[in-house]
Amino acid sequence: MKPDFEKMSKAELKSYVLEHRDDLEAIRLLFSTPPGVEIKRYPAMFTDDGQPIEENIRIGEEAIQQRIEQEKGKK
């Protein structure tokens, strides 16, 4: 009988997946986004042929700087 993955903490689920690497149900749940959590997606930094997209790189750099500032504010 499989454990109830929904009741496991992320740490418990991760440990389970490491021991049961072929359990796709557990793997999907481990990497799923919980309901109500918003994920900010950023545009591609490079074209399909490997050319940098300067505007998108600038957007990414700004996002990283903002995150650094947020983390500094938490300390």
MIDO-602262 format. One record per residue: x, y, z of N, C-alpha, C, CB in turn; residue in three letters. Coordinates in steps of 0.1 Angstrom, whole numbers, padded with zeros to 4 digits, always signed. Each point is the difference from the previous one (the first is absolute). Glycine has a CB too. Example, Ala and Ser with C-alpha at 12.3 -4.5 7.8 and 13.67 -1.06 7.14 Angstrom:
BEGIN
+0132-0057+0078-0009+0012+0000+0009+0012+0000-0019-0012+0012Ala;+0015+0023-0019+0009+0011+0000-0008+0011+0008+0012-0006-0022Ser;
This chain:
BEGIN
+0008-0012+0000-0008+0012+0000+0009+0012+0000-0019-0012+0012Met;+0016+0022-0021+0008+0012-0001-0004+0010+0011+0001-0003-0024Lys;+0008+0011+0029-0003+0010+0010-0009+0011-0006+0022-0005+0012Pro;-0028+0013-0004-0008+0012-0004+0010+0011-0003-0021-0008+0013Asp;+0024+0010-0026+0010+0011-0003-0005+0014+0004+0008-0015-0019Phe;-0021+0017+0018-0006+0013+0003+0003+0004+0015-0018-0004-0018Glu;+0019-0006+0026+0002+0003+0015+0015+0001+0003-0021-0011+0005Lys;+0030+0008-0014+0014+0000+0003+0006+0015-0002+0002-0024-0008Met;+0008+0027+0016+0006+0013-0001+0009-0001-0013+0000+0004+0026Ser;+0005+0007-0031+0009+0000-0011+0012-0009+0002-0008+0023-0007Lys;+0014-0022+0019+0012-0007+0004-0003-0015+0000+0008+0019+0014Ala;-0020-0023-0008-0003-0014+0000-0003-0006-0014-0010+0003+0022Glu;+0004+0006-0031-0003-0005-0013+0013-0001-0008-0022+0011+0001Leu;+0031-0001+0001+0013-0001-0007+0008-0013+0004+0000+0026-0001Lys;-0001-0029+0014+0007-0012+0004-0006-0012-0006+0006+0011+0022Ser;-0019-0011-0022-0007-0012-0007+0004-0001-0014-0020+0003+0016Tyr;+0020+0008-0024+0003-0001-0014+0014-0004-0002-0016+0018-0004Val;+0025-0015+0013+0014-0004-0001+0001-0015+0001+0008+0022+0009Leu;-0017-0028-0001+0001-0015+0002-0009-0007-0010+0003+0004+0024Glu;-0013+0003-0030-0009-0006-0010+0000+0008-0013-0014-0009+0019His;+0025+0009-0025+0002+0009-0012-0009-0003-0012+0024+0002+0007Arg;-0030-0014-0007-0009-0003-0011-0015+0003+0003+0017-0018-0006Asp;-0020+0024+0018-0013+0003+0003-0004+0014-0006+0002-0014+0022Asp;-0008+0013-0034-0003+0013-0007-0010+0008+0007+0005-0012-0021Leu;-0014+0006+0028-0011+0008+0007+0007+0009+0011-0017-0018-0004Glu;+0026+0012+0012+0007+0008+0010+0009+0010-0006+0000-0020+0015Ala;+0007+0017-0026+0009+0010-0007-0009+0012-0005+0016-0019-0006Ile;-0027+0016+0000-0009+0011-0005-0004+0009+0012-0008-0015-0019Arg;+0004+0009+0030-0005+0008+0011+0012+0008+0006-0018-0017+0005Leu;+0030+0011-0005+0011+0007+0006+0003+0013-0008+0010-0022+0008Leu;-0011+0021-0021+0004+0011-0009-0012+0009-0004+0019-0014-0008Phe;-0031+0011+0013-0012+0008-0004+0000+0013+0008-0013-0021-0005Ser;+0006+0031+0000-0002+0013+0007-0012-0001+0008+0011+0012-0019Thr;-0010-0009+0032-0012+0000+0009-0011+0010-0005+0015-0007+0019Pro;-0028+0004-0017-0010+0009-0004+0002+0014+0007-0016-0020-0003Pro;+0013+0030-0004+0001+0014+0006+0014+0006-0001-0018-0007+0015Gly;+0027+0000-0019+0014+0005-0002+0002+0005-0014+0009-0016+0018Val;-0005+0029-0019+0002+0005-0013+0015-0001-0004-0019+0016+0004Glu;+0021-0020-0016+0014-0001-0005+0002+0011-0010+0000-0025+0004Ile;+0010+0033-0003+0004+0010-0009+0009-0006-0011-0003+0018+0017Lys;-0002-0018-0029+0008-0005-0011+0007+0011-0007-0016-0019-0003Arg;+0028+0017-0002+0008+0010-0006+0002-0004-0015+0012+0006+0022Tyr;-0010+0004-0031+0002-0004-0014+0014-0006-0002-0015+0019-0006Pro;+0016-0026-0005+0013-0007-0004+0011+0010-0001-0013-0018-0012Ala;+0025+0014+0017+0012+0009-0001+0007-0001-0013+0003-0002+0024Met;-0006-0008-0032+0007-0002-0013-0010-0005-0010+0021-0006+0012Phe;-0018+0009-0024-0009-0005-0011+0003-0015-0002+0000+0023-0012Thr;-0007-0030+0003+0002-0014-0002+0014-0003-0006-0025-0002-0004Asp;+0030+0012-0003+0014-0002-0006+0011+0005+0009-0011+0001-0023Asp;+0008+0002+0035+0010+0004+0010+0004+0014+0001+0008-0022-0004Gly;-0015+0031-0003+0003+0014+0001-0007+0006+0012+0002+0002-0025Gln;+0006+0006+0033-0006+0006+0012-0011+0011-0003+0022-0004+0011Pro;-0032+0004-0003-0010+0010-0001+0002+0011+0011-0017-0017-0010Ile;+0023+0028+0006+0005+0009+0010-0011+0005+0010+0017+0007-0017Glu;-0029-0004+0011-0011+0006+0009-0004-0011+0010-0008+0014-0019Glu;+0007-0026+0015-0004-0011+0009+0011-0002+0011-0014-0011-0018Asn;+0027+0012+0014+0011-0001+0009-0001+0011+0011+0014-0011-0018Ile;-0017+0023+0013-0002+0011+0009-0011-0002+0010+0009+0015-0017Arg;-0020-0021+0012-0012-0003+0009+0004-0010+0011-0016+0005-0019Ile;+0024-0015+0015+0004-0011+0009+0010+0006+0010-0003-0017-0018Gly;+0012+0025+0014+0010+0006+0009-0008+0009+0011+0018+0000-0018Glu;-0028+0008+0013-0007+0008+0010-0008-0009+0010-0002+0018-0018Glu;-0003-0029+0013-0008-0009+0009+0010-0006+0010-0017-0005-0018Ala;+0029+0002+0014+0010-0006+0010+0004+0011+0010+0008-0016-0018Ile;-0006+0028+0014+0003+0010+0009-0011+0003+0010+0015+0010-0017Gln;-0027-0010+0012-0012+0002+0009+0000-0012+0011-0013+0012-0018Gln;+0015-0024+0013+0000-0011+0010+0011+0001+0010-0009-0014-0018Arg;+0021+0018+0014+0011+0002+0009-0004+0011+0011+0017-0006-0019Ile;-0023+0017+0014-0004+0010+0010-0011-0005+0009+0006+0017-0017Glu;-0015-0025+0012-0010-0006+0009+0006-0009+0011-0016+0001-0019Gln;+0026-0009+0015+0007-0009+0009+0008+0008+0010+0001-0018-0017Glu;+0005+0028+0013+0008+0009+0009-0010+0006+0011+0017+0005-0018Lys;-0029-0001+0014-0010+0005+0009-0005-0009+0010-0006+0015-0018Gly;+0007-0028+0015-0005-0010+0010+0010-0003+0011-0013-0010-0019Lys;+0026+0014+0017+0010-0003+0010+0001+0011+0010+0013-0013-0017Lys;
